[in-house]
Amino acid sequence: MTRQVSDRFRSPQVSGDGGAFLPSDEHPDIIRVREPYAPEGMFCRGNFAGSTACQRGYAADWVLKDKRLYLARLVGFYRLRDEQEPVFADWFSGWIVVGHGEPEGDRLSMIEPTRPEAAAFGFRKGVLTSERHWRIDRSRQQSPWSQFSAFCESLERHRDTF
């Protein structure tokens, strides 16, 4: 199993790995391209498009601003019509879980979370409706991965916020 290239998410309080998805229908501000695309300074991430490390064919940067989710940048087989103008992600309803904090241990571990904290942002049609936070509790007998899994499962109980 190849580890996937992550999207990046940024809010006023949290920055880390995580993101939404592109709309299933065509969107006037999102353009599919034939050759991998990478804006200036993003060549390395763009190079992964179409490889086993990026099966979706893109990596994205997402921004939460004024309680609204925006698609700020794309690399790979998609690009934004206007790189200077983020796109309001009104097609997205669901949770974005973002790992953050200083990485711990083996950054390539597939068994344990690589970041000690996570934040979950719930959206309905691109508008923030809920926010929850989690941190590894080292005093518990439960492994960090089990703690994180329980946190993610608890989000499913709050799906009615969408």
N, C-alpha and C positions, 0 to 999 in steps of 0.2 A: 504494500500500500504506500503510495507516494503522498507525502504531506502537501496539502494544497496551499497555493499562494493566497494569503489572507487579504480581505478588504481591510480598510482602515476607517475608524470612526473617531470623530472629535466632537466633544460638547464643551460647554464652558467649564465643567468640572472634571471630565474624564477624556482620556485619549488612549486608544489601544486598538487591538485587532478585533474586527467584527464588522458586520454590515448587513444590508438588506439584499434585495435582488432586483434585477431589471424588470420592467413591465413585460408581460407575456405578449402584448400587442405592440405594434409599431408605435413609436413615440416621435413626434416631430423634432424633438431636440436631441434624440439619441440615434446615431447613425452607425449601421453595420458597415464594416470595411473589409476588403479582401485580404489585405496584408496587415500583419500586426502593427498597431499604432501606439506610439509612446510620445507624449509631449516632452518638451525639453526637460532634462533632469530625471526622467522616468524610464530611460531605456532598459535598465535591468529588469524591472517588473514587466515591461511590455514584451520582453524577449521570451517570457514563460508562456505566453498565450498559445493555446493549442497543444501544449505539451501535457504530459501526465500530471504535472504540478499545477496546471490551470485548465482543468477540463471544461470549465464554463466558458473559456475563451476570453475572459476579461478579469481585471481586478479594478476595484473602485475605491474612491475616497468619499466618505459620507460625513456630513456636517449637521449637527443639531444647532439651530439658531432660532431664537424667539419661539421655542416650542414647535418648530417645524423642521422636518427632515429634508435635507437637500443632497442630491448627487452632485458632488463638486468636481470630480475628475474620473476619467476612464482611461485605461490602457488595455491593449489587446486588440480584439477584432471588433471593438466598438469605440466610438469617440463622441464627445459632445459637440453639437453644432457650434456653440460659442464657448470656448474654454474659459472665458472670463465671467460667464454667467452661470452659477449653479442652477440645477433643475429641481424644482419642488417635487418631491417623491409622493405625489398624491395617490399613486397606485399601490402603495405599501401599507398593509395592516398586519401587525404581528409584533413579535419581540425581536429586538437586537440585543444580543448578549456580548458584552465587551470585556475582554480580559485586560486588566491594567495593573499598575504597580511594578516595582522592579522585578525582573525575571529571577526566579529561584532555580537552582540546580541545573539539570540538563535541559537546555532550551529546545531540544529536538525530541524530548520525551513524548511518547504517545500514551503513557500510562498515567502520569500525574499532570495536573495543570501547571503550566509554566509561569503563570502570574498568580500572586497571592490574593488578588481581589478581582471581583467582577461586578459590573453594573448591568442591569437589564432595563431597557427602555421599551415601553409598549406604545405602539402607534396605531391610530385609526385614520386611514386615508392620509398618511403623512403627518398627522398632528399628534404630538406627544400626549398620551392619556395616563401613563403610569411610569413610575421609576422605582426600581428596587436595587439594593446593594448587598453584596456578600463578601465575606473575608474568611480565609482559612482560619479555623480555630485550632491551634496547635495543642491545646489542653485536652481535646477530645480524643477518644480512642479510635474514632472513625477516620479513615484515610482522607487526605485532601480531595482525592478524586470522588470518593463517595459523598463527601460534603457538597462538592460542586454539583454532582448529579442530582442530589436531593434539592438543591436550590433551583436547578433547571426544571425539575419535575413540579416544584411548587408554582412555577410560572404558569403551567398548564391550568392550574386551578383558578387563575385570574384571566382567562381568555375572554371572559364576558366584558372586559373593558374595551374591546374593539368593536 
